[in-house]
Amino acid sequence: MINRNDLCWCGSKKKWKFCHYPNKGTNINKKEEYLKKYGIILKSPEEIKKIKKACNVTAIILNELCNAAKEGVTTNELDILSRQLHKEFNAIPAPYHYGSPPFPKTICTSLNEVICHGIPNNEPLKRGDILNIDVSCIVNGFYGDCSRMVTIPPVSKQDALLCEVALECLNESIQILRPNLPICAIGDTIEEIAKKHGFSVVHQFIGHGVGLSFHEEPPIPHHKNKINIPLVEGMIFTIEPMINAGVAEGTIDKKNHWEARTIDNKKSAQWEHTVLITKTGYEILTLLNK
């Protein structure tokens, strides 16, 4: 049995009583079990409060960018606005200089056949375009992550349906969330909806734990899978289904090593929220709070 003055099990080198000692609404045995067994960090009430703030800022910035995305505007101009908004909210754009090679912009703008990780450029948005804007913010060391689709009218009925189905996949997979639900149920729900409409689900990119770091355990696949880890109170992760009009496969741009495009050049749509598992269900942390 761990004592209050022992070093904390999380590896922080702090005494347990000053680190992950149980607070109201926490279960130290479950926290330790999930960290050791799955590498999943169940968040404390204090951490959740700070992650919620980061998620709220992220949602506000995303909303402003979506409102600014109109015909004739370039995605580079959206990135410039993103930089201004991050500065205004004392936030750090998580994608900027992330990874290898370092991502060069503060947001991802994935246009038409680009599945994800689109890099802002000087190409003006035009009629018929569909665009995913993905914003990830760091506020006081805590992370939020969300994305939305923007359409530049008029768009085809097929493209409009694609965007609607991607949103339906996100919403329906969130509504089933509750403690003890296996992670694989999320992918089951999404793939059933997408296939019903004749669309495919991207397998190459998945949702993920988030909050204390940009990408944490567990993985959250959007297709049918066998990850049976039960959801539990304190888990925070993204659900971000990428739905393709054609085949599911994508290819990574060989020049910039970031942008993923559909191999058949058909369009792709994605929506994303950061969610918290609560005692009885879930809370969407990246809903816009005006």
N, C-alpha and C positions, 0 to 999 in steps of 0.2 A: 504494500500500500504506500503510495506517495505521500510524503509529509509536506506541510506548508512551507518549510524552509529548504526542501530539496530543490535542485535545479529543475526548471520546467521541462516537461516532456517534449516541448515543441522545438528545442534546440536554441532558444534565444539566449541561453546562459544567464537568465534571470531566475531568481527564486520563484517557485510556483505561486506563492501568495501574491507576488507582484506582477504576475504575467497572466496565466490562464486559470487562475483559481476560480472556482465556480461562482457565477453571478446568477441573478434571477433569470430564469429562462434558458440556462445552459445545462448541459449534461457532460461532465468531464469524462465519464467512461466512454460515451459515444464519440466525443471529440478525439480522444486518444485512439480509439478503435479505428475510426475513419482515416486518421492521419497515418497510422502504422500500416493498415491493411490496404488502403487505396491511395494514399498521398493527398487526400482531400482535407482541406482546412475548413472546419465548421466555424463560422464567424460568431464572435461574441456580440452581445447587444451594443457595446461601445463601437466595435468595428462596423456593425451594420449601420449605425447612425451616420458614420463618416462616409461609408460607401453610398448611402442614400443621397448624401449631399453631392458627391461626385456624379452620381447618375442623374440627378436633377439638372446640374449644370450641363451635362452632356446632352440631355434632351432639349434644353433651351437652345443650345448652339445648333443642334441638328435642325430644329424647327426654323430658326432664322435662315439657315443655309437653304433649306427646301423652299422657303418663301422667295428667296433671291434667285432661284434657278428657273430662268425663263428663256424664251427664244432669244438668241443673239448673245447671251451671257456665256463666257468661257468658264471651264472648270478651274482654270488658273485664277480667275477672278473670284470664284467661290473659295479657293484656298486662301487668297489674300484676306477675304472677309473672315474666314475661319481664324486666321492668325490674330486679327483684331479682336474677335470675340473671345478667344482664349485669354488674351491679355486683359480684356475688360473684366473677366471673371476670375482672374488670378489662377488660371488653369494651364496645365501643360498638355499639348497634343501628344498622346501616347504613340501614334504611328511615326512621328517625325524622327528620322534617323534610327528607327527600329530595324533590327534584323541585319542580314548580310546578303547582298549589298544593302547599305542603309536606305530605308524608304525616304524619298526626297521631299515629301509633302506632308501637310498636317492632317489631311483627310484622304479617304479613298473615294474616288468618283468612278463608278463602274458603269460604262455606257453601252447600251444595246447588247452586243454579244459578249461583252466582258462580264465574266461571272463574279469576280471579286478582285480586290487589290488594284483597282484602276488608278493610274497616276494622273492628277490634274494636268491639263495642257491648254494650248491656245486655240483649240478648235471650238467655235461657237456652237452652242446647242441649237438644234433646228427642229422644225415640225416633224412629228413622228418619233422623236427620240424617247427612250425610256432610260432613266438614270437612277442608280442607287448611290446615295450619299451615306457614307459610314463615318461616324464620329466616335472617337474614344478619348476620354479626358482623364487626366490625373489632377486631383484636387487634394492638396495636403497629403500626398502620398497614397491616396486611394483612387480606385479606377471605376469608371463607368463606360458602357459600350452599347451603342445602338445604331440602327440604320433604317432608312426609309426609301421608298421608290418615289420618283418624281416623273411625271409624264409631260411632254411638250405637245399640246394638242395641235391638230387632231392626230390621234393615234389609231391604229387599226383595232378592230374588235378583238382579234387574236392577241395583240399585245396588251390591250386593256384587261382581257381575261387572264393572261399570264400574271400580271401584277396583282389582280384580285385573288387569284388562287394562291400565290405566294403568301399574301397576307392571311388568307384563310388557314393555310398550313401553320403559320405562326400562332394565330389566335386559338385554333382548336387544340394545338399541342400544349399550349399554356393552360387551357381550361381543365385539362385532366390532371394537372400537377397536384400532388399531395404526398405526405410522408408515406413511405413503404412502397410507392410506385416504382417499378424498375425503370432504369434509364432507357432501356430498349423500347418502352411503350411510346416514348416521344417520337422516335423514328418510325415506328409502326403507324402511328396516326398520320404523320406527314406524308409518308409514301402512299398510303391508301388514298388520301385526298388528291395528291398530284396525279396518280395513275388514273383515277376516276375521270379526270379531265384530259387525259392523253398527254400529260407532261411527265418529265423525268426529274429525279432528285440527284443533285450532285453528291458524290461520295468522297471526293478528294479533300473537301474542306468541311469542317465541323464546328459546332459550338464548343464552349469551353468554360471551365471555372474562371472566375474573375473577382476582383475586389482588392486584394492585397497585392496582386501582380496582374500584369496584362493578360497572361495566359496561365491558368492553373489547371490542376486536375478537378473534376473528371472530364474526359472527352464526352461531347454530346453529339453523336451522329444523328443525321436527319433522315437516314434510310433504315431499312430493317437491319437489325444487328442483334448481338447476343450479350450485350452489356447489361447484366442483371443486378448491378449495384442498386440497392434501394435508396430512394430519396429520403432525406432526413432534415429535420429542422436545422437551420443555420447554413445550409448549402446555398451558394450564390453562383449562378452560371448564366451564360447566354444561350438563347435559342435563335438561330439565324439561317433558316432554310434557304438554300439557293435552288431555284426551280427553273429548269430549262424547257424551252419550247420543243427542242429536238432531243438528241441523245444526251446522256448524263455526263459524258466525258469532256474534260477541258484540257487545254495545253497551255503551258507557261511560256510567256514571251521570252525568246532567247536573247533579246537585246537588253531589256531592263530587268529580267529575272523576277518580276513581280506579277504583272498582269496575267490573269488566267482567262482564256477565251474558250468558248464552245468550239469543238472541233468541226462542227458543221455550219458555223457562223450564224446559227439561229439564236434568238434573243434569250436572255436570262433575267430573272427577277429575284430580289431578296429583300426581306424585312427582318429586323432584329430587335430583341429586347433583352435586358438584363433582368433576371428574376430571382427572387428569394423564396426558399421553402420555409413555410411557417409551421406552427403546431398543427394547424388544421387544413392547410392548403398552400397558397402561394401569394406573393405580392409582386407586381410588376414595378420595378424600381425606376425604369426609364420612361414611364408615362409622363407627359408634359404637365407640370404643375405651374400654371400661370399665376 
